[in-house]
């Protein structure tokens, strides 16, 4: 392969790219801006600030049990509780101001106390929710389960309302048609509980106020990375994903420009130089790799300076994944030029192809939120390996060995794209 024409073509592409101010702005500034936006969305809680779920609780009952439920929810660090009217709560959900509204109906406390022992129908706790906030609905429902059980059990076994409920329930059990052995066991259980909390109220027990049933465990939430001093930084993922997206678009545009050059007869003039198609494609691949690598490194340099993204893993692994990703994107541009019939048709097809790759590859949102079957499918998407490789070298803090698989797969895709481009390359438009 003649190196002088190769170097000349690489230099020409780089000069053209950096001489077009609009192209430089789009390629460098836009991915940084969009990555910053996605980083804000997915960066997680910051120091001293724990995000809370906005929920409205409407207490239409006003009983000791319902008031205890509201108090427990207010004290919960996960919830930001408001107590509007039922109509105002539904209107807030309708307008998207809150995700979930909980309505405690009239008579809930009394009915819940009787239902605790299966002696009455279970009351209905109404949840009004925004259909786009189903995840928050599940979280609120689970959190309220704890507070409802604690409030109901505390009042039933230790409150004034609870004494009436126990007395009524004992009478219902004695007159019920259940088996005598079961009846005696249940009466003995409730009588013992009543006696225990009577002692507490009169000061014979160790506690002045019964707390009711509580969760039988506490949770220790420990984020796991490769090092104890590594904190998750969502900007690392967003900058990697957005940079990959825009370097793919830049290389697809490079391929479309090659089609424009072919229409103008430039390829025939290069052929008469003479320049082989291998030299032409190698020059384009080299210049495309340099431009792609520049986009990726500039984006991460901005993230490192502004958002404190760090390469906690292997620096060599990070550079290796970056180079492999840039080479893959560059050969993708060659494939666009080799398969495209005209710039117009190639532009539409490649836009769809790039968007599908970045969407399925986890560049926009992490792949763990995908359905399981889709997660398995995405292993055939090169962007998935690029994103996972960059994540591993940045916030996951993994070693060089973890970069080998992404590098190998990306280079394999580059070989496939480049091989197809070489075999399907045409000097003239058919």
C-alpha positions in Angstrom: 0.0 0.0 0.0 1.5 3.4 -1.0 1.8 5.5 2.2 2.3 8.9 0.6 -1.2 8.9 -1.0 -2.6 7.4 2.2 -1.2 10.1 4.4 -2.3 12.8 1.9 -5.9 11.6 2.0 -5.9 11.4 5.8 -4.5 14.9 6.0 -7.1 16.2 3.5 -10.0 14.7 5.5 -8.7 16.1 8.8 -8.2 19.6 7.3 -11.7 19.6 5.7 -13.3 18.4 9.0 -11.7 21.0 11.2 -12.1 23.8 8.7 -15.9 23.5 8.9 -16.9 25.3 12.0 -20.4 23.9 12.1 -19.2 20.3 11.8 -16.8 20.8 14.6 -19.5 22.4 16.8 -22.0 19.6 16.1 -19.4 16.9 16.6 -17.9 18.2 19.9 -20.3 20.6 21.6 -23.7 18.8 21.0 -22.7 15.4 22.5 -21.3 17.3 25.5 -24.5 19.2 26.0 -26.8 16.2 25.6 -24.6 14.0 27.8 -24.7 16.7 30.5 -28.5 16.6 30.4 -28.7 12.8 30.6 -26.1 12.8 33.3 -28.4 15.0 35.5 -31.2 12.6 34.9 -29.3 9.4 35.8 -26.6 10.6 38.1 -28.5 9.4 41.2 -28.5 11.1 44.6 -25.9 13.7 45.4 -24.1 14.1 48.7 -26.6 15.3 51.3 -29.6 15.0 49.0 -31.7 11.9 48.9 -34.4 12.0 46.2 -37.9 11.4 47.7 -41.1 10.2 46.0 -43.8 12.8 46.0 -47.0 11.3 47.3 -50.3 12.7 48.5 -52.2 11.0 51.4 -55.8 11.9 51.9 -57.1 10.9 55.4 -60.9 10.7 55.1 -61.1 8.5 58.2 -59.5 10.7 60.9 -59.1 7.7 63.2 -56.1 7.0 65.5 -55.0 4.3 63.0 -55.2 6.6 59.9 -53.5 9.4 61.7 -50.6 7.1 62.7 -50.3 5.9 59.1 -49.9 9.5 57.9 -47.4 10.3 60.7 -45.3 7.2 59.8 -45.3 8.1 56.1 -44.3 11.7 56.9 -41.3 10.4 58.9 -40.2 8.1 56.1 -37.1 9.4 54.4 -38.2 7.9 51.1 -41.5 9.8 50.8 -42.3 13.5 50.4 -45.9 13.6 51.8 -48.6 16.2 51.1 -52.1 16.0 52.6 -54.5 17.7 50.2 -58.2 17.0 49.7 -59.3 14.1 47.6 -60.2 16.2 44.6 -57.0 18.2 44.8 -54.9 15.0 45.0 -56.6 13.5 42.0 -56.1 16.8 40.1 -52.4 16.8 40.9 -52.0 13.2 39.7 -54.0 14.1 36.5 -51.7 17.0 35.8 -48.5 15.0 36.5 -47.5 17.1 39.6 -47.3 13.9 41.8 -47.1 10.3 40.8 -49.3 8.6 43.4 -52.2 9.7 45.7 -53.3 7.4 48.6 -56.9 7.8 49.8 -57.7 6.4 53.3 -61.5 6.0 53.3 -63.9 6.6 56.1 -64.0 3.7 58.5 -60.7 2.4 57.5 -59.2 2.2 61.0 -62.1 0.3 62.5 -62.4 -2.1 59.6 -58.6 -2.7 59.4 -58.6 -3.5 63.1 -61.3 -6.1 62.8 -59.7 -7.6 59.6 -56.4 -8.1 61.4 -57.7 -11.3 62.9 -59.9 -12.2 59.9 -63.0 -11.2 61.7 -64.3 -8.7 59.1 -63.9 -7.6 55.5 -60.7 -6.0 54.6 -61.0 -2.2 53.9 -59.9 -0.8 50.6 -56.9 1.6 50.5 -57.3 3.5 47.2 -54.3 4.4 45.1 -54.7 7.0 42.3 -51.5 7.1 40.2 -50.1 8.5 37.0 -49.8 5.6 34.5 -46.3 6.8 33.6 -45.2 6.3 37.3 -45.9 2.6 37.8 -42.5 2.1 39.4 -43.3 4.7 42.0 -46.7 3.1 42.6 -45.1 -0.2 43.5 -42.6 1.5 45.9 -45.3 3.6 47.6 -47.5 0.5 48.0 -44.7 -1.5 49.6 -43.6 1.4 51.9 -47.2 2.0 53.1 -47.6 -1.7 54.0 -45.1 -1.3 56.8 -46.7 1.8 58.2 -50.2 0.4 57.9 -49.3 -2.8 59.8 -47.4 -0.9 62.5 -50.3 1.6 63.0 -53.1 -1.1 63.0 -51.3 -3.5 65.3 -50.2 -0.7 67.7 -53.8 0.6 68.0 -55.4 -2.8 68.2 -53.2 -4.1 71.0 -52.6 -0.9 72.9 -55.0 1.9 72.0 -58.5 2.9 73.2 -60.0 2.1 69.8 -58.1 -1.2 69.8 -59.6 -2.2 73.1 -63.1 -1.8 71.6 -62.0 -3.8 68.5 -60.6 -6.6 70.6 -63.7 -6.8 72.8 -65.9 -6.9 69.7 -63.7 -9.4 67.9 -63.6 -11.7 71.0 -67.4 -11.7 71.1 -67.5 -12.5 67.3 -65.0 -15.3 67.7 -67.0 -16.9 70.7 -70.2 -16.8 68.6 -68.5 -18.0 65.4 -68.9 -21.5 63.9 -65.2 -22.3 63.7 -63.8 -25.4 65.3 -63.7 -25.4 69.1 -59.9 -26.0 69.2 -59.3 -23.1 66.8 -61.7 -20.9 68.7 -60.0 -21.6 72.0 -56.6 -21.0 70.6 -57.6 -17.6 69.0 -59.4 -16.5 72.1 -56.3 -17.3 74.2 -54.1 -15.4 71.8 -56.2 -12.2 71.8 -56.8 -12.4 75.6 -53.0 -12.7 76.2 -52.3 -9.8 73.9 -55.0 -7.7 75.7 -53.5 -8.6 79.1 -50.0 -7.7 78.0 -50.9 -4.2 76.7 -53.1 -3.6 79.7 -50.0 -4.1 81.8 -48.1 -1.6 79.6 -50.7 1.1 80.0 -50.8 0.7 83.8 -47.0 1.0 84.0 -46.3 -2.6 84.8 -44.5 -3.1 81.5 -41.3 -1.6 80.2 -42.9 0.6 77.5 -45.3 3.5 78.0 -46.8 3.2 74.5 -46.9 0.0 72.4 -45.2 0.4 69.0 -47.1 -2.3 67.2 -45.6 -4.7 64.7 -42.4 -3.4 63.0 -40.2 -4.7 60.2 -38.2 -7.7 61.5 -35.0 -6.5 59.8 -33.1 -3.4 58.9 -31.5 -2.9 55.5 -27.9 -2.0 54.9 -27.5 -0.6 51.4 -24.0 -0.9 50.0 -23.1 0.2 46.5 -20.6 -2.3 45.0 -17.9 -1.2 42.7 -14.3 -2.4 42.2 -13.0 -0.2 45.0 -14.5 1.1 48.3 -13.4 4.7 47.4 -15.3 4.7 44.0 -18.6 6.5 43.9 -21.0 6.0 41.1 -21.1 8.9 38.7 -23.9 8.9 36.2 -22.2 11.4 34.0 -19.6 8.7 33.1 -22.3 6.6 31.4 -24.1 9.5 29.8 -20.9 11.0 28.3 -19.8 7.6 26.9 -23.2 6.9 25.4 -23.7 10.3 23.8 -20.1 10.5 22.5 -20.6 7.1 20.8 -23.8 8.2 19.3 -22.3 11.3 17.8 -19.2 9.7 16.5 -21.4 7.2 14.7 -23.3 10.0 13.2 -20.1 11.8 12.2 -18.7 8.6 10.6 -22.0 8.0 8.8 -21.8 11.5 7.5 -18.2 10.8 6.4 -19.5 7.8 4.4 -22.2 10.0 2.8 -19.6 12.6 1.8 -17.7 9.8 0.1 -20.9 9.1 -2.0 -21.0 12.8 -2.8 -17.3 12.6 -4.0 -18.2 9.6 -6.1 -21.0 11.5 -7.8 -18.6 14.4 -8.5 -16.2 12.0 -10.2 -13.5 12.4 -7.6 -13.1 8.7 -7.1 -12.3 8.2 -10.8 -9.6 10.9 -10.6 -8.1 9.2 -7.6 -8.2 5.9 -9.5 -6.2 7.4 -12.4 -3.6 8.6 -9.9 -3.5 5.5 -9.6 -4.9 4.8 -6.0 -6.2 1.4 -5.2 -9.5 1.0 -3.4 -7.6 -0.5 -0.5 -5.6 2.6 -0.2 -8.7 4.8 -0.5 -10.6 2.9 2.1 -7.6 2.6 4.5 -7.1 6.4 4.3 -10.8 7.1 5.0 -10.7 4.5 7.9 -7.6 6.2 9.4 -8.9 9.7 9.2 -12.3 8.6 10.5 -10.7 6.8 13.5 -8.7 9.9 14.4 -11.8 12.1 14.2 -13.9 9.6 16.2 -11.3 9.2 18.9 -11.0 13.0 19.1 -14.8 13.3 19.7 -14.7 10.6 22.4 -11.7 12.0 24.2 -12.8 15.6 24.1 -16.2 14.6 25.5 -14.6 12.7 28.4 -12.1 15.4 29.0 -15.0 17.8 29.5 -16.7 15.3 31.8 -13.5 14.9 33.9 -13.0 18.6 34.3 -16.6 19.7 34.8 -18.4 16.7 36.3 -15.5 15.0 38.1 -15.8 11.8 36.0 -12.8 9.6 36.8 -11.2 6.6 35.1 -11.2 4.4 38.2 -10.2 1.3 36.2 -7.3 0.8 33.7 -6.3 3.9 31.8 -4.8 1.6 29.1 -8.0 -0.3 29.0 -10.0 3.0 28.6 -7.8 4.0 25.7 -8.0 0.6 24.2 -11.8 0.5 24.2 -11.9 4.1 22.9 -9.6 3.3 20.0 -11.5 0.1 19.2 -14.8 2.0 19.3 -13.4 4.8 17.1 -12.2 2.2 14.6 -15.5 0.4 14.6 -17.4 3.7 13.9 -15.0 4.6 11.1 -15.5 1.3 9.3 -19.2 1.7 9.8 -18.9 4.9 7.8 -17.0 3.0 5.0 -19.9 0.4 5.0 -22.3 3.3 4.4 -20.2 4.5 1.5 -19.9 1.0 0.0 -23.6 0.0 0.3 -25.2 3.4 -0.4 -26.6 4.0 -3.9 -26.9 7.8 -3.4 -26.4 10.3 -0.6 -30.1 10.9 -0.2 -31.0 7.2 0.3 -28.0 6.5 2.5 -28.7 9.4 4.8 -32.2 8.1 5.8 -31.1 4.5 6.2 -28.0 5.3 8.3 -29.9 7.7 10.6 -32.3 4.9 11.4 -29.5 2.4 11.8 -27.5 4.6 14.1 -30.5 5.5 16.3 -31.4 1.8 16.6 -27.8 0.9 17.6 -27.5 3.5 20.3 -31.0 2.9 21.6 -30.6 -0.9 21.9 -26.9 -0.6 22.9 -27.7 1.3 26.1 -26.3 4.6 25.1 -29.4 6.5 26.1 -30.5 4.5 29.1 -28.8 1.5 30.8 -29.7 -1.9 29.3 -30.7 -3.3 32.7 -34.1 -1.6 32.4 -34.8 -3.5 29.1 -36.9 -6.7 29.1 -34.8 -9.8 29.6 -35.2 -11.1 26.1 -34.1 -7.7 24.7 -31.1 -7.6 27.0 -30.0 -10.9 25.5 -30.5 -9.6 22.0 -28.4 -6.5 22.5 -25.2 -8.5 22.7 -25.1 -8.4 18.9 -25.1 -4.6 18.9 -21.5 -3.1 18.9 -22.6 -0.1 20.8 -23.6 -2.3 23.8 -19.9 -3.5 24.0 -18.6 0.0 23.7 -20.8 1.4 26.4 -20.1 -1.6 28.7 -16.4 -1.3 28.1 -16.3 2.4 28.9 -18.5 1.9 32.0 -16.1 -0.8 33.2 -13.1 1.5 32.9 -14.7 4.5 34.5 -17.2 4.2 37.3 -17.0 0.4 37.8 -13.2 0.7 38.3 -12.4 -2.7 36.7 -9.0 -3.7 35.5 -7.5 -4.1 32.0 -8.7 -7.7 31.7 -12.3 -6.4 31.7 -11.5 -4.3 28.6 -10.3 -7.2 26.5 -13.7 -8.6 25.6 -15.2 -5.2 24.5 -12.0 -4.4 22.6 -12.1 -7.8 20.8 -15.8 -7.6 19.9 -15.5 -4.0 18.7 -12.5 -4.9 16.5 -14.3 -7.9 15.2 -17.2 -5.6 14.2 -14.7 -3.3 12.6 -13.3 -6.2 10.6 -16.7 -7.2 9.5 -17.7 -3.7 8.4 -14.4 -3.1 6.7 -14.4 -6.4 4.9 -17.9 -5.8 3.6 -17.0 -2.3 2.5 -13.9 -3.6 0.7 -15.9 -6.3 -1.2 -18.9 -4.1 -2.0 -16.9 -1.0 -2.9 -17.7 0.4 -6.4 -15.8 3.2 -8.1 -18.8 4.4 -10.0 -22.5 4.6 -9.2 -24.5 1.9 -10.7 
